[in-house]
Structure formats: C-alpha cells, structure tokens
Amino acid sequence: MYQSRPSVSDLRYNAASSAFEGIVTFHSDSGRIRMASSFEAPLDTSYDAAVAGLREDAIRSLERPDALRSRRAARRAQARSDSRAPAFPFGRLLGQFFGNRAA
C-alpha cells in the first residue's frame, strides 16, 4: 500500500509528441518506486491538470508488469549498515602507494 500521493518531478513539455513528461514517485513501506510518465495535452494545460494526468498514467503503468520502473528498497535498521566493513580498503591502498607497507 502506498503511504502518500505520488509526487511528480522533472516536469517538462515535449513539443514533438505534444505531451507533458515527468518522473512520478510512489512511497510505500517496502521502498520507493519511480516511473517515467507522459500525458498528451496542449501546451496551455494548467500545471495541476498536467500533474494529475501524469499521476494517472503512472498508476495505470503500475498494473503492467512490463512497465519501466526504478525500485529502491526501504532502509533497514541503522545498526546493520554501521556494522559492515568498508567496501574498499583505502588505508591499505594509500599505505602501498606511499611506501608504508605496515599500513
């Protein structure tokens, strides 16, 4: 279930396709889903109508399994991420680079 209304960012008008385009973001307990969306309308369409059209297009796309989307999982407990070792041993690399073999 989604926690809030989807937000729209990167709103722009594509004159070649006569459509508004943007990124619609859904927030849920499992994380964030971002989808590219388009809404065919004339350039003089109000901002609120364009945003509503982009949201409706994105909601319809959620039901399609082949729709392009980006998922970002919700963050887990902070203690888990703090307990991990660094991804790359920078100290050892710098020690070897400057000739300090003990580093």
C-alpha positions in Angstrom: 0.0 0.0 0.0 1.3 3.5 -0.8 1.7 5.9 2.0 1.0 9.2 0.3 0.0 10.8 -3.0 2.6 10.2 -5.7 4.9 13.1 -6.3 5.9 14.4 -9.8 9.3 15.8 -10.6 11.2 16.8 -13.7 8.0 18.0 -15.4 8.6 19.2 -19.0 6.7 19.6 -22.2 7.7 17.6 -25.3 6.5 19.6 -28.3 7.4 16.7 -30.7 4.8 14.4 -29.1 2.6 17.2 -27.7 2.8 15.7 -24.2 3.9 16.5 -20.7 6.6 14.2 -19.3 7.8 13.7 -15.8 9.0 11.2 -13.1 6.3 10.0 -10.7 7.5 8.7 -7.4 5.4 6.4 -5.2 6.4 5.8 -1.5 5.5 2.6 0.3 6.6 0.5 3.3 8.8 -1.6 1.1 10.5 1.4 -0.5 10.3 3.9 -3.4 9.1 3.3 -6.9 9.9 5.8 -9.7 8.3 5.7 -13.1 8.6 7.7 -16.3 5.2 9.1 -17.3 3.6 11.0 -20.1 0.3 12.9 -20.6 -0.8 14.1 -24.0 -2.2 17.6 -23.7 -1.8 21.0 -25.3 0.9 23.4 -24.0 -1.6 25.7 -22.4 -2.8 23.0 -20.0 -2.7 24.1 -16.3 0.1 22.8 -14.1 -2.4 20.9 -11.8 -4.1 19.2 -14.8 -0.7 18.1 -16.2 0.4 16.7 -12.8 -2.9 14.9 -12.4 -2.6 13.4 -15.9 1.0 12.2 -15.2 -0.1 10.6 -11.9 -3.0 8.8 -13.6 -0.7 7.5 -16.3 1.8 6.2 -13.7 -0.9 4.5 -11.7 -2.1 2.7 -14.8 1.5 1.7 -15.5 1.9 0.1 -12.1 -0.5 -2.6 -13.1 1.6 -3.5 -16.2 4.4 -5.9 -15.4 6.5 -4.8 -18.4 6.4 -1.1 -17.5 9.8 0.6 -16.9 10.3 1.5 -13.3 13.0 2.0 -10.7 12.8 0.5 -7.2 14.7 1.5 -4.2 14.2 -0.7 -1.1 13.5 0.9 2.2 16.5 1.3 4.5 16.9 -1.4 7.1 17.9 -0.8 10.7 20.8 1.7 11.0 22.8 -0.7 13.2 23.1 -3.2 10.4 24.6 -0.7 8.0 27.1 0.5 10.6 28.4 -3.0 11.3 29.6 -3.6 7.8 33.3 -3.2 6.9 34.2 -0.5 4.3 33.7 -1.6 0.7 37.3 -0.7 -0.3 40.4 -0.7 2.0 41.6 2.8 1.3 44.1 2.8 4.2 46.0 -0.2 2.8 45.9 1.3 -0.7 47.4 4.6 0.4 50.0 2.8 2.5 51.1 0.9 -0.5 51.1 3.9 -2.7 53.3 6.0 -0.3 55.6 3.0 0.5 54.3 2.3 4.0 54.0 -1.5 3.9 52.8 -1.6 7.5 49.6 0.2 6.8 
